[in-house]
Amino acid sequence: MPVWQWVKNPHVVMKELIEAWRSVDRNKIAMLLSVVPGAGHLYKHHYVAGFGILTAGNALMVFASVLLALATAGFSLILVPAAYVAAVAYSAHEAEDWHGKHKWLHVWEGSWFHRKRA
């Protein structure tokens, strides 16, 4: 679709993007997004867990790895964050996908949106 039609028909572009994303394995995407711990949970619509990991979880991980660095001659500065990211990525992969269960987040799928466009 040419770029000028995107501006003319944004609802068509959004519909094509939605169809393309339906074939994607959301578990793998969530796991990849967990390179930033908490982003994978946010992607799967686990907002409390995602924001909790992004704020408190990452702060505690930094605190624990710095504190352990004194006892392990700096080895924990690599080991603790790597184990933490791997555990959060696994948690994001195994979490239930709540995508589409929040109707107020997917307004383009609502019946009122299609009536407005018709």
N, CA, C and O atoms as a GROMACS GRO file, in nm:
protein
  472
    1MET      N    1   0.084  -0.117   0.000
    1MET     CA    2   0.000   0.000   0.000
    1MET      C    3   0.090   0.124   0.000
    1MET      O    4   0.179   0.135   0.084
    2PRO      N    5   0.068   0.216  -0.091
    2PRO     CA    6   0.148   0.339  -0.096
    2PRO      C    7   0.129   0.423   0.030
    2PRO      O    8   0.026   0.415   0.097
    3VAL      N    9   0.229   0.502   0.060
    3VAL     CA   10   0.229   0.581   0.183
    3VAL      C   11   0.114   0.681   0.185
    3VAL      O   12   0.057   0.705   0.291
    4TRP      N   13   0.079   0.739   0.072
    4TRP     CA   14  -0.027   0.840   0.070
    4TRP      C   15  -0.162   0.781   0.109
    4TRP      O   16  -0.250   0.854   0.155
    5GLN      N   17  -0.181   0.650   0.092
    5GLN     CA   18  -0.306   0.587   0.133
    5GLN      C   19  -0.313   0.563   0.283
    5GLN      O   20  -0.421   0.545   0.338
    6TRP      N   21  -0.199   0.564   0.349
    6TRP     CA   22  -0.200   0.550   0.495
    6TRP      C   23  -0.272   0.666   0.558
    6TRP      O   24  -0.350   0.649   0.652
    7VAL      N   25  -0.245   0.786   0.507
    7VAL     CA   26  -0.310   0.904   0.562
    7VAL      C   27  -0.458   0.906   0.525
    7VAL      O   28  -0.542   0.947   0.605
    8LYS      N   29  -0.488   0.861   0.406
    8LYS     CA   30  -0.626   0.861   0.358
    8LYS      C   31  -0.711   0.755   0.428
    8LYS      O   32  -0.828   0.781   0.457
    9ASN      N   33  -0.657   0.638   0.453
    9ASN     CA   34  -0.731   0.526   0.512
    9ASN      C   35  -0.656   0.466   0.632
    9ASN      O   36  -0.606   0.354   0.622
   10PRO      N   37  -0.646   0.538   0.744
   10PRO     CA   38  -0.570   0.483   0.858
   10PRO      C   39  -0.632   0.358   0.917
   10PRO      O   40  -0.560   0.274   0.972
   11HIS      N   41  -0.765   0.342   0.908
   11HIS     CA   42  -0.829   0.224   0.965
   11HIS      C   43  -0.794   0.098   0.885
   11HIS      O   44  -0.791  -0.012   0.941
   12VAL      N   45  -0.767   0.113   0.756
   12VAL     CA   46  -0.727  -0.002   0.673
   12VAL      C   47  -0.587  -0.046   0.712
   12VAL      O   48  -0.559  -0.166   0.722
   13VAL      N   49  -0.499   0.051   0.735
   13VAL     CA   50  -0.361   0.019   0.776
   13VAL      C   51  -0.361  -0.050   0.911
   13VAL      O   52  -0.289  -0.148   0.931
   14MET      N   53  -0.442   0.001   1.004
   14MET     CA   54  -0.449  -0.061   1.136
   14MET      C   55  -0.502  -0.204   1.126
   14MET      O   56  -0.453  -0.292   1.196
   15LYS      N   57  -0.600  -0.227   1.041
   15LYS     CA   58  -0.655  -0.362   1.023
   15LYS      C   59  -0.549  -0.456   0.966
   15LYS      O   60  -0.540  -0.572   1.009
   16GLU      N   61  -0.467  -0.408   0.870
   16GLU     CA   62  -0.360  -0.491   0.814
   16GLU      C   63  -0.254  -0.522   0.918
   16GLU      O   64  -0.202  -0.634   0.922
   17LEU      N   65  -0.220  -0.426   1.002
   17LEU     CA   66  -0.122  -0.450   1.108
   17LEU      C   67  -0.174  -0.552   1.210
   17LEU      O   68  -0.099  -0.637   1.256
   18ILE      N   69  -0.300  -0.542   1.242
   18ILE     CA   70  -0.358  -0.638   1.337
   18ILE      C   71  -0.355  -0.778   1.279
   18ILE      O   72  -0.322  -0.873   1.350
   19GLU      N   73  -0.389  -0.792   1.154
   19GLU     CA   74  -0.385  -0.924   1.090
   19GLU      C   75  -0.244  -0.981   1.086
   19GLU      O   76  -0.225  -1.101   1.105
   20ALA      N   77  -0.144  -0.896   1.062
   20ALA     CA   78  -0.006  -0.943   1.058
   20ALA      C   79   0.041  -0.988   1.197
   20ALA      O   80   0.112  -1.088   1.208
   21TRP      N   81   0.002  -0.916   1.303
   21TRP     CA   82   0.046  -0.949   1.438
   21TRP      C   83  -0.026  -1.071   1.494
   21TRP      O   84   0.020  -1.127   1.593
   22ARG      N   85  -0.136  -1.113   1.435
   22ARG     CA   86  -0.207  -1.231   1.486
   22ARG      C   87  -0.130  -1.360   1.460
   22ARG      O   88  -0.153  -1.460   1.529
   23SER      N   89  -0.041  -1.361   1.364
   23SER     CA   90   0.035  -1.482   1.333
   23SER      C   91   0.166  -1.489   1.411
   23SER      O   92   0.240  -1.587   1.397
   24VAL      N   93   0.197  -1.389   1.491
   24VAL     CA   94   0.322  -1.384   1.566
   24VAL      C   95   0.306  -1.461   1.697
   24VAL      O   96   0.201  -1.454   1.761
   25ASP      N   97   0.410  -1.534   1.737
   25ASP     CA   98   0.409  -1.604   1.866
   25ASP      C   99   0.438  -1.502   1.976
   25ASP      O  100   0.552  -1.459   1.994
   26ARG      N  101   0.335  -1.464   2.049
   26ARG     CA  102   0.346  -1.359   2.149
   26ARG      C  103   0.433  -1.401   2.268
   26ARG      O  104   0.489  -1.315   2.336
   27ASN      N  105   0.446  -1.532   2.294
   27ASN     CA  106   0.533  -1.578   2.403
   27ASN      C  107   0.678  -1.547   2.372
   27ASN      O  108   0.752  -1.503   2.460
   28LYS      N  109   0.720  -1.572   2.248
   28LYS     CA  110   0.859  -1.544   2.211
   28LYS      C  111   0.888  -1.395   2.208
   28LYS      O  112   0.996  -1.351   2.247
   29ILE      N  113   0.791  -1.316   2.162
   29ILE     CA  114   0.809  -1.171   2.161
   29ILE      C  115   0.823  -1.119   2.305
   29ILE      O  116   0.908  -1.034   2.331
   30ALA      N  117   0.741  -1.169   2.396
   30ALA     CA  118   0.749  -1.127   2.536
   30ALA      C  119   0.883  -1.165   2.596
   30ALA      O  120   0.940  -1.090   2.675
   31MET      N  121   0.933  -1.282   2.560
   31MET     CA  122   1.062  -1.325   2.612
   31MET      C  123   1.174  -1.236   2.558
   31MET      O  124   1.266  -1.202   2.632
   32LEU      N  125   1.167  -1.200   2.432
   32LEU     CA  126   1.269  -1.112   2.374
   32LEU      C  127   1.261  -0.971   2.432
   32LEU      O  128   1.364  -0.907   2.454
   33LEU      N  129   1.142  -0.923   2.458
   33LEU     CA  130   1.126  -0.790   2.517
   33LEU      C  131   1.178  -0.784   2.660
   33LEU      O  132   1.204  -0.676   2.712
   34SER      N  133   1.191  -0.898   2.723
   34SER     CA  134   1.237  -0.901   2.862
   34SER      C  135   1.386  -0.876   2.875
   34SER      O  136   1.441  -0.891   2.984
   35VAL      N  137   1.452  -0.838   2.766
   35VAL     CA  138   1.589  -0.787   2.778
   35VAL      C  139   1.585  -0.664   2.869
   35VAL      O  140   1.678  -0.637   2.945
   36VAL      N  141   1.475  -0.590   2.860
   36VAL     CA  142   1.444  -0.486   2.958
   36VAL      C  143   1.342  -0.551   3.053
   36VAL      O  144   1.224  -0.560   3.019
   37PRO      N  145   1.386  -0.596   3.171
   37PRO     CA  146   1.296  -0.672   3.257
   37PRO      C  147   1.168  -0.596   3.290
   37PRO      O  148   1.172  -0.483   3.340
   38GLY      N  149   1.056  -0.658   3.261
   38GLY     CA  150   0.925  -0.601   3.283
   38GLY      C  151   0.853  -0.568   3.154
   38GLY      O  152   0.730  -0.561   3.152
   39ALA      N  153   0.927  -0.546   3.045
   39ALA     CA  154   0.865  -0.509   2.918
   39ALA      C  155   0.784  -0.625   2.860
   39ALA      O  156   0.680  -0.602   2.798
   40GLY      N  157   0.828  -0.747   2.880
   40GLY     CA  158   0.754  -0.862   2.831
   40GLY      C  159   0.621  -0.879   2.904
   40GLY      O  160   0.522  -0.918   2.843
   41HIS      N  161   0.620  -0.851   3.033
   41HIS     CA  162   0.495  -0.857   3.109
   41HIS      C  163   0.399  -0.748   3.063
   41HIS      O  164   0.278  -0.771   3.052
   42LEU      N  165   0.451  -0.630   3.035
   42LEU     CA  166   0.367  -0.524   2.984
   42LEU      C  167   0.311  -0.560   2.847
   42LEU      O  168   0.196  -0.529   2.817
   43TYR      N  169   0.391  -0.627   2.764
   43TYR     CA  170   0.346  -0.668   2.632
   43TYR      C  171   0.230  -0.768   2.641
   43TYR      O  172   0.141  -0.767   2.556
   44LYS      N  173   0.232  -0.852   2.743
   44LYS     CA  174   0.124  -0.949   2.762
   44LYS      C  175   0.012  -0.894   2.849
   44LYS      O  176  -0.076  -0.969   2.892
   45HIS      N  177   0.014  -0.764   2.875
   45HIS     CA  178  -0.090  -0.692   2.947
   45HIS      C  179  -0.098  -0.729   3.095
   45HIS      O  180  -0.206  -0.725   3.154
   46HIS      N  181   0.014  -0.764   3.155
   46HIS     CA  182   0.023  -0.782   3.299
   46HIS      C  183   0.084  -0.653   3.354
   46HIS      O  184   0.204  -0.645   3.378
   47TYR      N  185   0.000  -0.552   3.374
   47TYR     CA  186   0.049  -0.418   3.403
   47TYR      C  187   0.109  -0.404   3.542
   47TYR      O  188   0.213  -0.340   3.557
   48VAL      N  189   0.048  -0.463   3.643
   48VAL     CA  190   0.100  -0.451   3.779
   48VAL      C  191   0.235  -0.520   3.789
   48VAL      O  192   0.330  -0.464   3.844
   49ALA      N  193   0.244  -0.641   3.737
   49ALA     CA  194   0.371  -0.714   3.740
   49ALA      C  195   0.477  -0.643   3.657
   49ALA      O  196   0.592  -0.633   3.699
   50GLY      N  197   0.439  -0.593   3.540
   50GLY     CA  198   0.535  -0.527   3.452
   50GLY      C  199   0.593  -0.401   3.513
   50GLY      O  200   0.715  -0.382   3.513
   51PHE      N  201   0.506  -0.315   3.565
   51PHE     CA  202   0.556  -0.192   3.627
   51PHE      C  203   0.630  -0.220   3.758
   51PHE      O  204   0.724  -0.150   3.792
   52GLY      N  205   0.587  -0.323   3.830
   52GLY     CA  206   0.658  -0.362   3.952
   52GLY      C  207   0.798  -0.411   3.923
   52GLY      O  208   0.892  -0.377   3.995
   53ILE      N  209   0.814  -0.491   3.818
   53ILE     CA  210   0.946  -0.540   3.780
   53ILE      C  211   1.032  -0.426   3.727
   53ILE      O  212   1.151  -0.417   3.758
   54LEU      N  213   0.971  -0.337   3.646
   54LEU     CA  214   1.046  -0.225   3.591
   54LEU      C  215   1.099  -0.131   3.699
   54LEU      O  216   1.208  -0.075   3.683
   55THR      N  217   1.026  -0.114   3.806
   55THR     CA  218   1.069  -0.020   3.909
   55THR      C  219   1.138  -0.092   4.025
   55THR      O  220   1.260  -0.088   4.038
   56ALA      N  221   1.058  -0.156   4.109
   56ALA     CA  222   1.112  -0.216   4.230
   56ALA      C  223   1.202  -0.336   4.202
   56ALA      O  224   1.306  -0.351   4.266
   57GLY      N  225   1.164  -0.420   4.107
   57GLY     CA  226   1.245  -0.538   4.077
   57GLY      C  227   1.383  -0.504   4.026
   57GLY      O  228   1.482  -0.563   4.070
   58ASN      N  229   1.390  -0.411   3.933
   58ASN     CA  230   1.521  -0.372   3.880
   58ASN      C  231   1.604  -0.299   3.984
   58ASN      O  232   1.726  -0.316   3.989
   59ALA      N  233   1.540  -0.217   4.069
   59ALA     CA  234   1.615  -0.148   4.175
   59ALA      C  235   1.672  -0.248   4.276
   59ALA      O  236   1.786  -0.236   4.318
   60LEU      N  237   1.592  -0.348   4.313
   60LEU     CA  238   1.641  -0.450   4.406
   60LEU      C  239   1.752  -0.535   4.344
   60LEU      O  240   1.846  -0.575   4.412
   61MET      N  241   1.741  -0.562   4.213
   61MET     CA  242   1.846  -0.639   4.146
   61MET      C  243   1.978  -0.561   4.146
   61MET      O  244   2.084  -0.619   4.172
   62VAL      N  245   1.974  -0.433   4.119
   62VAL     CA  246   2.096  -0.351   4.122
   62VAL      C  247   2.153  -0.347   4.262
   62VAL      O  248   2.273  -0.362   4.281
   63PHE      N  249   2.067  -0.327   4.362
   63PHE     CA  250   2.112  -0.322   4.501
   63PHE      C  251   2.177  -0.454   4.542
   63PHE      O  252   2.284  -0.454   4.603
   64ALA      N  253   2.115  -0.566   4.510
   64ALA     CA  254   2.168  -0.696   4.549
   64ALA      C  255   2.300  -0.727   4.477
   64ALA      O  256   2.392  -0.780   4.538
   65SER      N  257   2.308  -0.694   4.349
   65SER     CA  258   2.432  -0.725   4.277
   65SER      C  259   2.548  -0.637   4.323
   65SER      O  260   2.661  -0.684   4.328
   66VAL      N  261   2.521  -0.512   4.357
   66VAL     CA  262   2.628  -0.424   4.409
   66VAL      C  263   2.671  -0.470   4.548
   66VAL      O  264   2.790  -0.473   4.578
   67LEU      N  265   2.575  -0.507   4.632
   67LEU     CA  266   2.607  -0.554   4.765
   67LEU      C  267   2.687  -0.685   4.760
   67LEU      O  268   2.783  -0.702   4.835
   68LEU      N  269   2.648  -0.775   4.671
   68LEU     CA  270   2.721  -0.901   4.658
   68LEU      C  271   2.856  -0.883   4.589
   68LEU      O  272   2.945  -0.967   4.604
   69ALA      N  273   2.872  -0.775   4.516
   69ALA     CA  274   2.999  -0.751   4.448
   69ALA      C  275   3.113  -0.734   4.548
   69ALA      O  276   3.228  -0.766   4.518
   70LEU      N  277   3.083  -0.684   4.664
   70LEU     CA  278   3.186  -0.668   4.767
   70LEU      C  279   3.238  -0.804   4.815
   70LEU      O  280   3.355  -0.816   4.850
   71ALA      N  281   3.152  -0.904   4.816
   71ALA     CA  282   3.191  -1.036   4.866
   71ALA      C  283   3.243  -1.127   4.756
   71ALA      O  284   3.312  -1.225   4.784
   72THR      N  285   3.210  -1.098   4.631
   72THR     CA  286   3.247  -1.189   4.522
   72THR      C  287   3.349  -1.130   4.426
   72THR      O  288   3.368  -1.182   4.316
   73ALA      N  289   3.414  -1.025   4.466
   73ALA     CA  290   3.516  -0.958   4.384
   73ALA      C  291   3.460  -0.916   4.248
   73ALA      O  292   3.530  -0.922   4.146
   74GLY      N  293   3.334  -0.873   4.246
   74GLY     CA  294   3.273  -0.822   4.124
   74GLY      C  295   3.206  -0.926   4.036
   74GLY      O  296   3.143  -0.891   3.936
   75PHE      N  297   3.219  -1.053   4.070
   75PHE     CA  298   3.159  -1.158   3.988
   75PHE      C  299   3.007  -1.149   3.984
   75PHE      O  300   2.945  -1.185   3.883
   76SER      N  301   2.947  -1.101   4.091
   76SER     CA  302   2.802  -1.091   4.095
   76SER      C  303   2.749  -0.980   4.005
   76SER      O  304   2.630  -0.978   3.975
   77LEU      N  305   2.833  -0.888   3.963
   77LEU     CA  306   2.788  -0.782   3.872
   77LEU      C  307   2.751  -0.837   3.735
   77LEU      O  308   2.682  -0.771   3.657
   78ILE      N  309   2.797  -0.958   3.705
   78ILE     CA  310   2.760  -1.024   3.579
   78ILE      C  311   2.658  -1.134   3.605
   78ILE      O  312   2.559  -1.146   3.532
   79LEU      N  313   2.681  -1.214   3.707
   79LEU     CA  314   2.598  -1.331   3.732
   79LEU      C  315   2.456  -1.296   3.777
   79LEU      O  316   2.360  -1.352   3.726
   80VAL      N  317   2.442  -1.205   3.871
   80VAL     CA  318   2.310  -1.172   3.925
   80VAL      C  319   2.220  -1.109   3.820
   80VAL      O  320   2.105  -1.153   3.805
   81PRO      N  321   2.265  -1.006   3.744
   81PRO     CA  322   2.176  -0.952   3.639
   81PRO      C  323   2.142  -1.053   3.530
   81PRO      O  324   2.030  -1.053   3.480
   82ALA      N  325   2.237  -1.139   3.494
   82ALA     CA  326   2.208  -1.239   3.390
   82ALA      C  327   2.103  -1.338   3.438
   82ALA      O  328   2.012  -1.374   3.363
   83ALA      N  329   2.115  -1.383   3.562
   83ALA     CA  330   2.016  -1.476   3.616
   83ALA      C  331   1.880  -1.407   3.633
   83ALA      O  332   1.776  -1.469   3.610
   84TYR      N  333   1.881  -1.281   3.671
   84TYR     CA  334   1.757  -1.206   3.688
   84TYR      C  335   1.686  -1.187   3.555
   84TYR      O  336   1.565  -1.209   3.547
   85VAL      N  337   1.757  -1.148   3.452
   85VAL     CA  338   1.696  -1.128   3.320
   85VAL      C  339   1.642  -1.261   3.267
   85VAL      O  340   1.534  -1.265   3.208
   86ALA      N  341   1.717  -1.369   3.286
   86ALA     CA  342   1.670  -1.500   3.240
   86ALA      C  343   1.543  -1.543   3.314
   86ALA      O  344   1.451  -1.597   3.254
   87ALA      N  345   1.539  -1.518   3.445
   87ALA     CA  346   1.419  -1.556   3.522
   87ALA      C  347   1.298  -1.473   3.483
   87ALA      O  348   1.188  -1.526   3.473
   88VAL      N  349   1.317  -1.343   3.460
   88VAL     CA  350   1.205  -1.257   3.420
   88VAL      C  351   1.160  -1.293   3.279
   88VAL      O  352   1.040  -1.291   3.251
   89ALA      N  353   1.253  -1.326   3.191
   89ALA     CA  354   1.216  -1.367   3.055
   89ALA      C  355   1.136  -1.497   3.057
   89ALA      O  356   1.038  -1.510   2.984
   90TYR      N  357   1.176  -1.591   3.138
   90TYR     CA  358   1.101  -1.716   3.151
   90TYR      C  359   0.961  -1.690   3.208
   90TYR      O  360   0.863  -1.749   3.163
   91SER      N  361   0.954  -1.602   3.306
   91SER     CA  362   0.825  -1.567   3.365
   91SER      C  363   0.734  -1.501   3.263
   91SER      O  364   0.614  -1.530   3.260
   92ALA      N  365   0.788  -1.413   3.180
   92ALA     CA  366   0.708  -1.348   3.076
   92ALA      C  367   0.662  -1.450   2.971
   92ALA      O  368   0.551  -1.440   2.919
   93HIS      N  369   0.747  -1.546   2.939
   93HIS     CA  370   0.712  -1.648   2.841
   93HIS      C  371   0.598  -1.735   2.891
   93HIS      O  372   0.508  -1.770   2.815
   94GLU      N  373   0.601  -1.769   3.018
   94GLU     CA  374   0.502  -1.860   3.074
   94GLU      C  375   0.375  -1.791   3.124
   94GLU      O  376   0.277  -1.859   3.156
   95ALA      N  377   0.374  -1.659   3.130
   95ALA     CA  378   0.256  -1.588   3.180
   95ALA      C  379   0.141  -1.601   3.081
   95ALA      O  380   0.162  -1.611   2.960
   96GLU      N  381   0.020  -1.602   3.134
   96GLU     CA  382  -0.098  -1.608   3.049
   96GLU      C  383  -0.109  -1.479   2.969
   96GLU      O  384  -0.084  -1.371   3.021
   97ASP      N  385  -0.147  -1.491   2.843
   97ASP     CA  386  -0.158  -1.374   2.757
   97ASP      C  387  -0.296  -1.312   2.775
   97ASP      O  388  -0.397  -1.374   2.743
   98TRP      N  389  -0.300  -1.189   2.827
   98TRP     CA  390  -0.425  -1.119   2.848
   98TRP      C  391  -0.455  -1.023   2.734
   98TRP      O  392  -0.539  -0.934   2.748
   99HIS      N  393  -0.388  -1.039   2.622
   99HIS     CA  394  -0.411  -0.952   2.507
   99HIS      C  395  -0.552  -0.971   2.454
   99HIS      O  396  -0.596  -1.084   2.431
  100GLY      N  397  -0.622  -0.861   2.434
  100GLY     CA  398  -0.757  -0.867   2.383
  100GLY      C  399  -0.864  -0.882   2.489
  100GLY      O  400  -0.983  -0.879   2.457
  101LYS      N  401  -0.826  -0.899   2.614
  101LYS     CA  402  -0.924  -0.912   2.721
  101LYS      C  403  -0.962  -0.777   2.781
  101LYS      O  404  -1.053  -0.769   2.863
  102HIS      N  405  -0.892  -0.672   2.741
  102HIS     CA  406  -0.923  -0.537   2.786
  102HIS      C  407  -0.984  -0.462   2.669
  102HIS      O  408  -0.911  -0.411   2.584
  103LYS      N  409  -1.115  -0.456   2.662
  103LYS     CA  410  -1.182  -0.395   2.548
  103LYS      C  411  -1.152  -0.247   2.535
  103LYS      O  412  -1.155  -0.193   2.424
  104TRP      N  413  -1.123  -0.179   2.644
  104TRP     CA  414  -1.096  -0.036   2.638
  104TRP      C  415  -0.958  -0.007   2.578
  104TRP      O  416  -0.930   0.108   2.544
  105LEU      N  417  -0.872  -0.107   2.566
  105LEU     CA  418  -0.742  -0.088   2.502
  105LEU      C  419  -0.746  -0.115   2.353
  105LEU      O  420  -0.657  -0.071   2.280
  106HIS      N  421  -0.846  -0.186   2.306
  106HIS     CA  422  -0.857  -0.223   2.165
  106HIS      C  423  -0.985  -0.162   2.108
  106HIS      O  424  -1.080  -0.232   2.072
  107VAL      N  425  -0.985  -0.031   2.099
  107VAL     CA  426  -1.107   0.039   2.059
  107VAL      C  427  -1.143   0.011   1.914
  107VAL      O  428  -1.260   0.020   1.877
  108TRP      N  429  -1.044  -0.021   1.830
  108TRP     CA  430  -1.074  -0.045   1.689
  108TRP      C  431  -1.147  -0.177   1.666
  108TRP      O  432  -1.198  -0.200   1.556
  109GLU      N  433  -1.153  -0.263   1.766
  109GLU     CA  434  -1.226  -0.389   1.753
  109GLU      C  435  -1.370  -0.378   1.804
  109GLU      O  436  -1.447  -0.473   1.791
  110GLY      N  437  -1.406  -0.265   1.863
  110GLY     CA  438  -1.540  -0.248   1.916
  110GLY      C  439  -1.643  -0.222   1.808
  110GLY      O  440  -1.610  -0.173   1.700
  111SER      N  441  -1.767  -0.256   1.839
  111SER     CA  442  -1.874  -0.240   1.740
  111SER      C  443  -1.902  -0.092   1.712
  111SER      O  444  -1.940  -0.057   1.601
  112TRP      N  445  -1.884  -0.004   1.813
  112TRP     CA  446  -1.911   0.138   1.790
  112TRP      C  447  -1.812   0.198   1.694
  112TRP      O  448  -1.846   0.293   1.622
  113PHE      N  449  -1.690   0.147   1.690
  113PHE     CA  450  -1.588   0.200   1.598
  113PHE      C  451  -1.625   0.168   1.454
  113PHE      O  452  -1.609   0.252   1.365
  114HIS      N  453  -1.675   0.046   1.431
  114HIS     CA  454  -1.712   0.007   1.294
  114HIS      C  455  -1.839   0.078   1.247
  114HIS      O  456  -1.853   0.107   1.128
  115ARG      N  457  -1.930   0.106   1.340
  115ARG     CA  458  -2.049   0.182   1.301
  115ARG      C  459  -2.013   0.325   1.262
  115ARG      O  460  -2.073   0.382   1.172
  116LYS      N  461  -1.915   0.380   1.331
  116LYS     CA  462  -1.870   0.516   1.301
  116LYS      C  463  -1.805   0.524   1.162
  116LYS      O  464  -1.822   0.623   1.092
  117ARG      N  465  -1.732   0.420   1.123
  117ARG     CA  466  -1.662   0.417   0.995
  117ARG      C  467  -1.754   0.387   0.878
  117ARG      O  468  -1.722   0.423   0.764
  118ALA      N  469  -1.867   0.324   0.902
  118ALA     CA  470  -1.957   0.284   0.794
  118ALA      C  471  -2.034   0.400   0.734
  118ALA      O  472  -2.113   0.381   0.642
   0.00000   0.00000   0.00000
